[in-house]
Amino acid sequence: MNQHSMDVKAIQEANRSIYQAFETLDFKAAGEHLTEDCDYITFNGMHLKGRAAYIRAHKELMNNFMFRGARLEGDITDMRFLNEKTVVVIARGAIRFRWQKKVASNRLSINTAVWVRDPTGRWKMTAFHNCRIQKMGWFAKWLMKRK
């Protein structure tokens, strides 16, 4: 296996580990895949700065009765290596609540993340932005057609 393939696999595994934290509620373990100074922009535009803020926010969210038993489902859809130490990763996913058989389409989000190789060679997420996927409304469609 070449270095590129090993890097792709390492990032995919780290991403899966972050997703599993939503089942195990071990956000400290998920945080191990983030840089200490990471930036996280939530789907509603809040900017959380640092690993500790990420862990605290997710612990509070997932300990809420609405989210207990929820699962984060999704996967990486694209990776673009900018150089040997920096990768832009696009993923899609959503939280499936315990009473749902499948994820509601109106809860799908797209995530843009920047992963960096740390001095030990491990890949860590240093910035990520979640954005809710929305259908384009009639007004936006109309504006897009105008010249």
PyMOL commands that set and color helices and strands:
alter all, ss='L'
color gray80, all
select helices_A, chain A and resi 3-24+27-31+51-62+105-107+138-145
alter helices_A, ss='H'
color red, helices_A
select strands_A, chain A and resi 34-41+47-49+71-83+86-96+109-117+123-132
alter strands_A, ss='S'
color yellow, strands_A
deselect
rebuild
show_as cartoon
